[in-house]
Amino acid sequence: MRGLRPKAIGDAKGHFLDKGFAAWNSAVATAMEAVGTNAFGKRLEAALATIVDFDILMVFGYSGADKPVCCYHNIDTLRARTVIDAYISGPYLLDPFYSAAMDRKGGGILRLKDMAPDHFFSSEYYRRHYVLTGIRDEIGILCRPANWAGVVFSFTRPNTSPAFGRKDLASIRDAEPLLRALGEGHWGSADHAPVTARPSAAHDPINETLSRMTNGILTPREVEITSLILRGHSNASIAETLKIAPGTVKIHRKNIHQKLNISSQAELFGLFIQQMSSGL
């Protein structure tokens, strides 16, 4: 696993002292010069490294239910099979960062533990995909380049390191407007546009995917509930989200299991990933 990079020196409020500020200025200037070129990813990484310690930097461009495009990452080939390739194969639809990118009202700084549904860390997505990445904590910056639903560049801490702290978050908040503008300038260019057009705000790719996957067996309400289950919502959270009674959620879950001939969330997740992998 890569070692963490040295970060800039910051005061208690997260602002840079003279030495750190000079390093940040130099790195950002270099990144600005690389906007629109293949060197931008590495230079963005170098700029981030002056303000915060991190392990992985990865950039995903999202456009509806289409598989995300990995625009940049700094991971070795073996680890990338889990962190990048396995993610793109289907689990991305259950990722809180994907949901944030598809929500046109959202933006700015995203932190996994702040966005995650109440049962996310016991969900099958977390247990069968995210745990395997070795990531302890993850923060992303959401950009809105032209033509994309959203581009997220996220940086992580491994299980062997502490989570991001208050000073880290303060430094990231200070830097976010400029980092986001750089990202939007780079990934908004014609050379980095997705194949398909950006979807409308009313579009819900995961529900459409589940409807196709179940071939009309589930009702629209059952599709909504299945989506929330897979994303890591508890019965109480589903009830609050959909404005229905918790007892109604339990009845729907029982009907979903019967219709799909499954008996657990693990089987539901397996069915979902199997269907996504088959290209549906």
C-alpha positions, 0 to 999 in steps of 0.5 A: 500500500502506498505511503501517505504524502506529507501535507502542508502545515496548518494552524488550528483553523486549517489555514496554511502557514507561510511554508505550506501556503507557498507549496500550495501556490506552486502546486496549484499554479502547476495544475492550472497549467495542465488543465486540458492535458493528460498531466492534470491528474498527477498535478491535481494529486500533487496540489492536494498532497500539500494540504492533506495526507491521503492514500488513494486519489480517484476521479470518476465521471458519472452520466446517468446509469451508464458505467462511470468513467475513471478519469484518473487514479493513482493505484497499482494495477492489482488493487485497482481491480477491486477499487476501480474495476469491480466498482465500475462493474455494477456496485457504483449504483449503490455508492453514496458518491454516485447518488450525490453526483446524480442529485443536481441539488448537491455539490461541494465537499462530500464525506462518506460517513456523513452521506451514508444511510443509517444501515450503510455500514452493515449493507451488502454493498459495504461488506462485499465491496467497500470493505475489500478496498481497504479504505477507512475514510473517504472525502470527495469534491463534486464538480459539475462540468458541462455534459456530465451529471457530475465528476467526483474526485475523492481521496481516501485514508487506509484502514492503517491510518486515522480518519480525516480530522477537523484540521484536514476538513478545514484545509479542504474547505479552504481549498475546495472552491479552487479545486472544484473550478480546476476540475470543472475546467478540465473535465468540462472540455470537449476532450473529456466529455462522456459518450452520452448526454447528461440525464435530466434531474428527474431521471432515476437510473437505479430504479430503471435498472431494477425495473429492467432487472426484475422484468416488471415483477415488482411494482414501482413502490417495491422497486423504490424500496428495493433500491433503498434496501440495497443502498443501506437504508433501514426499515425506519429510514425507508419509511421516513424517506417514502412517508409510509408506515414502518409496518408497510415497509415490512410487508413490502420487503416480504413481498419483494423476497417472495416475488424474487424468490430470495430470503436475504439482503445478501441474495438480493445484492447477489442478484443485483450484481449478477444482473449488472455484470450481465449488461442489463 
